[in-house]
Amino acid sequence: MADFSQNGVITTLQKLRERPPGQIERELKTIARKRRIVLLLPALVSEFDGEAMPRIIEELKGVDYLYRIVLSLDRASAAQYRKVKKLMAVLPVETRVIWHDGPRLKALLKELQDAQFNLHHPGKGRSVWMSIGYILADRDVYAIGLHDCDIVNYNKEIVARLLYPVVHPALNFEFSKGYYARVTDRLYGRVTRLFYTPLILTLKKMVGLNPFLDYLNSFRYPLSGEFAFDTNLARGVRISPTWGLEVSMLSEVYQKTSVNRICQVEMIETYEHKHQPLAPDRPDEGLIRMATDIGKALFRVLSEDGIVMSGAFFRTLLTAYIQESRRAIEKYDALSHLNGLTYDRHTEIEAVMAFVNSLKLAKEEFVKDPVGIPMMSAWVRVASAIEDFPDRLFEAVEKDNRSR
């Protein structure tokens, strides 16, 4: 039986049992008559050649309560864009494909850059940011849900459970974060298990009572790419263009609303998607770069909260983190033994030492430039600076989708 413990500062909505097939979708269909919902799917064009995206499209054929599905498409040629539009056209609801590499979107991006908006770092963060701007241009939209497109064991229930807490009128949540277990015959999620969580616990010991760290420690899978929020919150949230996107998003949400209006929801029991490489000799790639950006994002948001981080602070942090992460390894070793999972303790220790180097690099980059790569502005600021920009962005996407 799943646990129903509520031991954090945010609400946890566990999956306690299987609901009758289609029941939650029927509820959402009734709700969506008055509260329009958009699903945002950020994807590289290469993901359409894998096994996950065809399954996602097949599952979404059974989702009829959405107002619109928006695919945020990156690294696509004109021919690839047209092909993806045809693939997405089979879905039962209105679908839009945002072609970030097309001339219309590139021109609009340059206009923002010329207006001194810092958007010079391409990637998932910037693409998601532009896509949210397109969605927000339609004032009838009530809520936005987002999930990654590399989920091998995708099920349409993921969308329903993620959106339900934000759109249901009897509930009072503005932000929903998805969580799940990353496990097959072994444990995955190394950045969360061996870097993020031990680092948060170390910071809690060093800093003492800190509501923000308590909040971050409440999330069961803080680095998941699945979340939903209402459009009022979405308009005021800044987004990071780096691997620190998820941590920065949690920080922004914390600043913009009450923890009483934030929840995490168990979307699926186990979750399988592509695994990033852990290559200690390539610090600008894979999980090492991810951990470095997460560390910098944490240091930045803590400094914004007035916490002073001296040389002595960082020296203590490194040694205390190593101790905390080794305790985590002991716990996961025991968990794996009990459940008959494969667990390579030696490899886990090697991963921790690689993350120590990430932490050192994060410290060096933070001390050199505490601000780092700026967050992308909230869309409320864009609309204030260039009043008609959201409308022109909306029309550009519509023209792309009408073209053959």
Salt bridges, closest charged atoms under 4 A:
ASP3 OD2 - ARG220 NH2 3.06
GLU18 OE2 - LYS15 NZ 3.15
GLU27 OE2 - ARG19 NH2 2.47
GLU27 OE1 - HIS168 NE2 3.49
GLU58 OE1 - LYS61 NZ 3.13
ASP64 OD2 - LYS29 NZ 3.05
GLU94 OE2 - ARG68 NE 2.48
GLU94 OE1 - ARG96 NH2 3.77
GLU111 OE2 - ARG392 NH2 2.59
ASP114 OD2 - LYS110 NZ 2.90
ASP138 OD2 - ARG68 NH1 3.46
ASP140 OD2 - ARG36 NH1 3.42
ASP148 OD1 - LYS124 NZ 2.70
ASP150 OD2 - HIS273 ND1 3.36
GLU157 OE1 - LYS15 NZ 3.03
GLU174 OE2 - ARG261 NH1 3.22
ASP185 OD2 - ARG186 NH2 3.03
ASP214 OD1 - LYS204 NZ 2.36
GLU246 OE2 - LYS124 NZ 3.94
GLU252 OE2 - ARG238 NH2 2.89
GLU252 OE1 - LYS256 NZ 3.32
GLU272 OE2 - HIS275 NE2 3.08
ASP284 OD1 - ARG289 NH1 2.91
GLU285 OE1 - ARG282 NE 2.77
ASP293 OD1 - ARG289 NH2 3.01
ASP293 OD1 - LYS296 NZ 3.93
GLU304 OE2 - ARG300 NE 3.54
GLU324 OE1 - LYS205 NZ 3.14
GLU324 OE1 - ARG327 NH2 3.05
GLU330 OE2 - ARG345 NH2 3.96
ASP333 OD1 - HIS337 ND1 3.16
ASP333 OD2 - ARG345 NH1 2.91
GLU348 OE1 - ARG193 NH1 2.80
GLU350 OE2 - HIS346 NE2 3.13
GLU365 OE1 - ARG289 NH2 3.05
GLU365 OE1 - LYS296 NZ 2.69
ASP388 OD2 - ARG392 NE 3.02
GLU395 OE2 - ARG402 NH2 2.87
GLU398 OE2 - ARG96 NE 2.90
ASP400 OD1 - ARG104 NH1 2.68
